Amino acid sequence: MKVYDDKHIKNVVFVGAHNSGKTTLAETMLFEAGLINRRGTVENKNTVSDHHEIEHERGTSVFATPLHTEWRNYKINIIDTPGLDDYVGEIISSIRVADTIAVVVNAQNGVEVGTEIIWNYIDTYHKPTLFVVNQIDHMNASWEDSIKSIKSLVGNNMVLVQYPLKIDGAQCIIDVLKMKCYKFGKDGGKPEKLEIPEDQKELADHLHNELVEKAAENDEELMELYFDKGTLNENEMRQGIRAGMLNHDLFPVFCVSALMDMGSGRLMGFIDNVAPAAADLRPEQTVEGDILVRESNAPTALFVFKTLYQPSLGQITFFKVKSGEVNLNDKLVNSRNGETEVLNQLFIMDGKKREPVSKLEVGDIGATLKLKHTETNDTLHEEGKKITIKPIKYPQSRTRKAVNAVNQKDEEKLNDALRKIHSQDPTVEMEFSNELKQLIIGCQGELHLATIDWTLKNIYGVEAEFKEPKIAYRETIQRSSTANYRHKKQSGGAGQFGEVHMKIEPWYEGIPEPEGFNIRGKEEVDLPWGGKLVFYNCIVGGVIDARYLPSIKKGILEVMEEGPLTGSYIRDVRVMVYDGKMHSVDSNDISFKIAGAHAFKEAFLNAKPKLLEPIEELTVKVPEEMVGNVMTDLQSRRSVIQGIDSEDHFQILRCSVPQAELAGYSTNLRSLTQGKGTFVSAFSSFQAVPRNVQETLVSSN
């Protein structure tokens, strides 16, 4: 295969809502370029892009799939992405390595919720973007509504390059950059090039002039030319459009029927000679603070943007060459862990098809197999030239579930499978909670969870069970209490004896020292789960030897690890050990540890114990017209609204909500807002649970 330099490589990612036609458009472009001889369809499960078993089963894209075409001396790398935001990790990683974003819009629906969500990520990365209105030939298509919705999304920087037209029943596309009319036969394919009809010339001229003005605005030299000549030629317009796209200030709009192969060739031509190439993008700064040199003779650096596990192949690692060039059998160092990887295989991937290559230049996208120490977001660099590409920031999980293997023998297998799933999709989080004694996974929603479940069953052979995670409550006290306990045990020979008297009190920051005690020593223990134990030695007259006090404290800490109300951690208590007894022969560490534990437990239960629950700071972004229903739902979840702000047509609600009340919130918010609402949450504090809730929790424990 020909090796292309970064001036002749175009990396384009197709994004858009579910059913906008991204996969069909990608298939048609491969066909137009001669990469495939026959176009597959999603319905027939034979497209190059959607080749995974789960995609065939569900009839929709689940993974981002790299493809490539060669068109008029350019290489176009295409990444076809899912349209559902449950798979947002696939979308974000693809946007991260793209040079141009093609937002595909269904002409029947215009800009949909999924597109709006994706746009936020495009806007964050400031990538050159164009819009493709698909299915223009559908009987329910509305070009006008689609354009209004795009304009509502991006503002006046949207500019039409094309618009659709029917002439004598035939589908046509008027191109106001080339000022031509493309007329398609009923089966699509190569169009007939015509002059623009007389009744369309006024509109076409108006749109052409708008395009000229927009192109001129992005380049001072072009602006001067425009003032001098009153217009720009086609090459000058291309230059201005490219500059506007690079500034994220100009968003060209095209129209196609991907299914009928109408307009896709012209779109590919625009990507070839107008859309920014890999070499055109702005310089990139590394984690080390250096400017990445985007040249073929610079030190090699690869950025891993995607990992995929296939049973027959193992780990497939997808990367973009960010600097230098990569050759077969190159040895590169992972900047995260210092491990050396050997690239024994080098491929261009088209779905599941692998085309071996010996070399890839800067700006290109490729893949390799069976790297041992490399994951998504890693940088591989030339030895002695440390380079770390800034990692992709993935959104936090919106749904959390406890998971376990149905068959206990599969627990290790489950853990290994989930580690691979996380490596493949970093938006799947996993951790084992020692406190809850549960394996917790985080994901983006119910559909995402169903995909994880399918993968566990069908790829890794693990039957898993998912349920709501337990809540990490805390226990503490509301008043002081005293207790004593004597531990005495005789079993022949030396026995066990220890007696402990103590007083416990609630602890808080700034509390004065206890009165009425002869304090001999004080120890503050910062508890691993938050809060404190403050332990006082108030023994007078040596009734308990000082060497036994650490054992008493150890006994107290053991009780604090599993409180008597619900088995939750205890926090924020101070203990004064002020009396007791010991035996010259039978007393030992274990005796005082047991006595201390029992005395503390008894005192705790008599000190008006209370449960504390974790409170989340929740920020919810919803359209103005839907805020009432969302607030009603939040109030039913014991939330406290702390503030409301406005942002464009959205309301931002800031509130505190008990973590226990957030179960299923992601699904509920989507339902209430038709998918337009989003939220983020973060732990805030522990607060006392209402009495009725505490009674229910204690009785069910």
Number of C-alpha atoms within 10 A of each C-alpha: 9 10 14 18 20 22 15 22 26 29 29 28 28 27 31 31 26 21 17 26 24 30 29 26 24 25 28 27 26 24 19 22 16 13 14 15 10 13 18 19 16 20 10 9 18 14 20 24 28 29 18 17 13 17 16 18 9 9 15 19 25 22 26 27 25 25 26 23 21 21 18 11 11 20 23 23 24 28 29 29 31 27 29 22 22 22 23 26 25 25 26 22 23 26 27 17 25 24 25 26 22 23 23 29 29 26 27 20 16 24 26 19 19 19 23 16 19 21 18 11 16 22 13 8 13 15 22 27 26 21 23 26 30 30 24 24 23 12 9 11 18 18 22 11 15 21 22 13 17 22 16 12 14 14 14 12 15 21 24 20 21 26 22 20 19 12 11 7 9 13 20 26 25 25 22 24 20 12 19 17 23 22 22 21 15 11 10 17 16 17 19 11 13 13 11 19 13 9 8 12 15 12 12 23 14 12 21 22 17 16 23 27 19 22 26 26 19 21 18 11 13 21 21 13 15 19 12 10 10 12 18 22 12 13 12 19 21 19 19 28 28 25 23 23 24 22 15 18 20 27 26 22 21 26 29 27 24 24 20 19 23 31 26 26 20 17 15 20 14 13 21 21 17 18 28 27 26 23 18 16 15 10 11 15 15 15 12 11 11 11 12 18 18 25 18 19 12 15 21 27 31 29 24 25 25 26 23 19 17 11 8 6 10 12 21 17 21 23 24 23 25 28 25 21 23 26 16 17 14 16 16 22 23 23 21 15 10 14 13 19 19 16 18 14 17 22 20 22 20 20 19 15 12 14 13 16 17 13 18 25 24 28 30 28 29 27 23 21 20 17 17 11 14 23 23 22 22 23 27 28 28 22 16 9 12 18 29 24 22 16 17 17 13 15 14 17 18 21 21 25 20 21 21 20 18 14 12 10 9 16 17 11 16 23 18 12 19 20 16 17 21 19 21 23 22 25 25 24 19 21 12 14 14 8 16 16 11 16 16 21 22 19 25 23 21 16 15 21 20 11 16 18 17 17 19 20 13 12 14 15 14 21 18 18 13 16 11 14 19 15 14 18 22 28 24 27 23 15 14 17 20 19 18 19 21 20 19 15 13 10 7 6 8 11 15 21 24 27 24 28 21 22 21 24 22 20 21 12 8 6 8 8 8 13 7 7 15 14 17 12 11 13 12 11 14 13 16 10 13 13 18 19 23 20 22 24 20 19 22 14 8 11 15 22 13 12 10 19 21 14 21 26 22 19 24 23 22 16 20 25 18 16 22 19 22 17 19 22 26 31 25 21 22 21 26 23 25 20 19 21 16 21 14 7 11 16 22 18 19 18 24 31 25 26 26 32 22 22 25 31 19 16 23 31 16 17 20 13 19 22 26 22 21 19 21 22 20 24 19 22 22 25 18 14 11 16 20 11 12 20 17 11 16 22 13 10 17 14 23 16 16 11 10 13 10 13 11 7 9 18 19 20 21 21 20 21 23 23 23 18 15 20 15 14 17 21 16 16 21 14 12 16 18 11 18 19 24 17 17 16 20 13 14 15 13 18 15 17 17 12 11 8 11 18 14 10 14 13 9 8 9
